[in-house]
Amino acid sequence: MKTLNSKDRAPHFDLKDQNGRNVRLSDFAGKKLFLYFFPKANTSG
């Protein structure tokens, strides 16, 4: 897996959000976006 550095462009992604809906990077074109990842194992998430 490639490590991203500050100010790197985000790679394209297609993931499910916390509500199970598909979300793509392109859905946020022209907007600022903050991504927060957390492990699901051993959490209530």
C-alpha positions as CSV (number, residue, x, y, z in Angstrom):
1,M,0.0,0.0,0.0
2,K,1.3,3.4,-0.9
3,T,1.8,5.9,2.0
4,L,0.3,9.3,1.4
5,N,2.1,12.5,2.5
6,S,0.6,15.8,3.4
7,K,-0.7,17.6,0.3
8,D,-0.7,14.4,-1.9
9,R,-3.7,14.0,-4.1
10,A,-6.1,11.4,-2.8
11,P,-6.2,8.2,-5.0
12,H,-9.6,7.3,-6.5
13,F,-11.8,5.4,-4.1
14,D,-15.2,3.8,-4.1
15,L,-16.2,2.8,-0.5
16,K,-19.3,2.4,1.7
17,D,-19.9,5.2,4.3
18,Q,-21.2,4.6,7.8
19,N,-24.7,4.2,6.5
20,G,-23.8,1.6,3.9
21,R,-24.1,4.0,0.9
22,N,-21.4,3.9,-1.8
23,V,-19.3,7.0,-1.9
24,R,-16.7,8.0,-4.5
25,L,-13.9,10.6,-4.4
26,S,-15.5,12.1,-7.5
27,D,-18.7,12.8,-5.5
28,F,-16.7,15.6,-3.8
29,A,-15.2,17.2,-6.8
30,G,-14.5,20.9,-6.2
31,K,-15.0,20.5,-2.4
32,K,-12.6,20.1,0.5
33,L,-12.7,16.7,1.9
34,F,-11.4,15.2,5.2
35,L,-11.2,11.4,5.4
36,Y,-11.1,9.7,8.7
37,F,-10.4,5.9,8.8
38,F,-10.7,3.7,11.9
39,P,-10.4,0.0,12.3
40,K,-13.8,-1.8,12.7
41,A,-12.3,-4.7,14.6
42,N,-13.0,-4.6,18.3
43,T,-15.0,-1.4,18.1
44,S,-18.7,-0.5,18.0
45,G,-18.3,0.8,14.5
